[in-house]
Amino acid sequence: MKPASFSYHKPGSVSAALALLAQFGEEGKIIAGGQSLVPSMNFRLARPETLIDINHIAEIQGVSDQGDHLEIGAVTRHATFHHPVSPCPLGRMLTKVVANIAHYPIRQRGTFGGSLSHADPASEWCLVAVTMGAEMEIHGPAGARRVPAAQFFRGTFTTAVGRDELLARIRLPKLPEGWGTGFYEFSRRKGDFALAMALAALKVEGGTIRAARLGLGAVGAHPQRLEALEAELTGQPATPQTFAAIGARAQTMVTPSGDIHGSAEYRRELAATVIARALTRAAEDAA
Amino acid sequence: MTENAPNLIGQSVARIEDPELLTGKGTFAADFNRAGQIHMRVLRSPVAFGRLGGIDTAEARALPGVIAVWTAEDIADLPQIDFRMTKVQGLGPYRQWCLARDYVRYVGDPIAVVFAETAFLAEDACDLIFPEIGELDPQLDPLDDPSPYMPETMPGVLSEPAVLRKGSGDVEAVFAHAAEVVELELSVGRHSGIPLETRGALGVYDRDSDTITMYGAAKVPHYNRGAIADMLRLPVERVHLSEGHVGGGFGPRGELYPEDVLVCYACRRLGRPVKWIEDRREHFLSTNHSRDQHYRLKAAIDERGVIQALDAEFFTDQGAYVRTHGATVSDLAAALLPGPYLIPAYRVAGHIRLTNKTPCGTYRAPGRYESSFARERLIDAIAARKGLDPFEIRARNLIPEDRIPFDRGIDALGTHVVYDSGKYHDLLARLRAALDWDALSARVAARRAEGERIGLGIGYFVEKSGLGPDDKVRLHFYPDGLICIVTGVANIGQGVETAMAQICGGTLGLPMAGISILHGQTRLIDEGRGAFATRVTVMTGSAVKLASEALLDQALDLAAGRFGLPREELRYRAGRIWHEGGASVTLCELAAEYGGEDGLVAEGIFRSDHMTYPYGIHFAQVKLDPGTGGVQIERYMVAFDVGRAINPMLVEGQITGAVAQGIGGALYEEFVYDAAGQPLVTSFADYLMPTAMEIPPIETLIREDAPSPLNPLGVKGAGEGGITAAGAAIASAVEDAIGRPGVVDRLPLTPERVAGWLRG
């Protein structure tokens, strides 16, 4: 578990990082928090010849409130969200979610952009990005481009970021005041990869759901937003019966794969549970 | 002769080991370094079973910085690794070589070894070794018929090295007239003790004295010293093992593995210090796995639910080879399966089966964690059949106090199984009272009525401890009052130094501050049995007591001579011997006057042919999540009679740590293989040891109601009882919560399995 040899570069700007990517081509690999990359290098599953370390690029650090959205620099650490980065429902929701990401030391080092770029199916931030309709700012040789989350995730560990590109910032649209949010994740132990997880946001008036956002993660190649179920929820009473029914519907819409921690069939059942529980929490939060 | 001094024995004093460890001054295997050292790396088989052909090492040898690359041919003079303790015959052919010959038998089987200037280079070189392996269909299920072990080179040798048979009473006759028969089939998954410190060693060769020293030893340094010397064909004085701090033992750590031998062999042959530190992936592939047993139980019961006969068969998946433990796990499972129950007729056949998986050895409560799970599931099944509560069914079957000492009429580890002391019914009643069982049951019923899935379960166990045959310590008393105890025992984190210092200080009426314990150094004492099988406090502790008494004896003789007074008129208290007439002398003065450079020296040798048998009960209260199958342990208690607790805090620590491991095996930990024999669990991302988040507060009920008559302290070992019935109690509680008797038939209780049982 010692990595194969590699060269190391520490650019100070996005443009310098892009120049290094251009220089090293296929052999160059971006490293941010390294919480996934370093273990796979130690197992020699990944053998990059060149590491381009973006941890020191000031322009892609931190969170800024842009009025209708939050702009999150790619190397913002998970731990940044331990306390709400904004008093709005979105800021509070990110704080609920972050507690489920791995363990405290990992959250000090792992980054928001690294998590999205790595695109693990069980990544909480990927679920947030998809469900909340995030927009990714990707820089490359031809300049910057913006890609909506719906088109960003292409499959397990696969995104729209090209080999010569770098994810620089993420824009997360805020939720209006009055929305409630709920997150529920099931894992074997606290901090393990999720076997299933769901994120819900609800606007509830007089016990009736007026608008909904719903996403499901860890039960497919990448997280998915369940827009059909969002439409079904709208106009329904915010009751356990509604949430259970939506959960039952959700499990028909996923095609999980099994592993040693749970078969595909079991994960499908978990999908119903996590959807119903995330919705329940969102409704409680809205109340 | 002696008067009572404040007795350290029985006090929860702080561990004397801790200051060094807590201030970062510990010296673990990886902390040993020598100038000029080189690094060893093992190339391991990527396939589960295959015929080993040529191995192309040319590219690896050519890599700058590589010193040597060896395959089996290069170490043809090294024999197979022998057994440390087994009396079972016929296991010899199944011993592992240091590097695979002819066949590879598991993913992780060492094929070649590289020595290089850095650990990184050594790993690079392993990538450049190309073995030819003709893959064969692996045997993965121990229940399948035995298959050829190494078909071409060892024709006729099958993958069932032995079947252990034990029994007493006429089982056939009882079954012929049985009122009822209860049958169960149960299994315990493959998991193991996982020390946070991986294995490691530094071998240093001294050319002038032709002596090898291996740093990083653990558990059984003296035995391993002898075994390595034998394998290297050296006189035993030419090999020394030195123990530093050890980051967890639990059974696997400290056994003799191929890498230990290779490090010692290589440092002499290459003439440079050789360092090897196991990485975590290697650890999961190569260090002993354990458990992995399948039971078929058949009990004849009478109309009251009392077992009249038990007919048992089990299969141990021992993995690819028979390692140092020989038949220990199966032997102990077979011997202690009947546990605390009378069971007048008993018969067992324990099949040791080899498969193409990592070899297995012992893990804390080997054979008892598994057999207690199986037995207690059986007891629960009988209770369900008879409509009895878990306390009543056990009370009806327990061995009554007037039958103890109880001779089971069978052997374990070559000793006769005689339960030395015990008040089994009394402990059961005490646990019931401590739990306020009736009120607890009522609360659970109320919560169930509200829709919660709550369950209660208990598991009763009998442990064994204090394996002989003997233990020796040497005690030095110096003129400045310092005491040094030299022992061949090992400290694997259990608090040996503290307990031994307490026994010495308690016996002599002296404070612990001046007492130090030197252990695990073959240079300092010529023999020692080590730390395993929960033997240290019983065996070494008794030897320390005898040595302390021998010192006192010697001092009294010296004082009598010095005073010219009869010895029996002398009195002793807290380091001073005096006579009513006014004569007085301290041990320090005697040491200055009569002791040489080594001070006053006394030896203590304790011998025992019988093990002692501590016993206890685990209790678990669980809550199930029907939406996920998740199990939450709401409450956990262990009632445990240890005969005598030298240090109750250490006993509690042993129980708590062991329960955590028991919960791991019950709910989380499992080595899983795919259909080709590839291990699917090779990192901590998939091997799920419970963390502080998963472990509830552990309540303990430590009792000293049945001291052992077999040693001068009355102690029984406390190292393993905290794990023994954990799987049993949790399974029982989970089944109670599910509400369908008989469904919980295997460990671990993964959420998917629990969800399946809940669904019905």
Interface residues (C-beta under 8 A of the other chain):
Chain A: M1 K2 P3 A4 S5 P39 F43 R44 F186 R188 R189 K190 G191 D192 F193 L195 D259 I260 H261 G262 S263 Y266 E269 L270 A272 T273 A276 R277
Chain B: A119 F120 E123 D124 D127 D279 R280 R281 E282 G627 T628 G629 G630 Y668 E670 V672 L680 V681 S683 A685 D686 L688 P690 T691 M693 E694 T750 P751 E752 A755
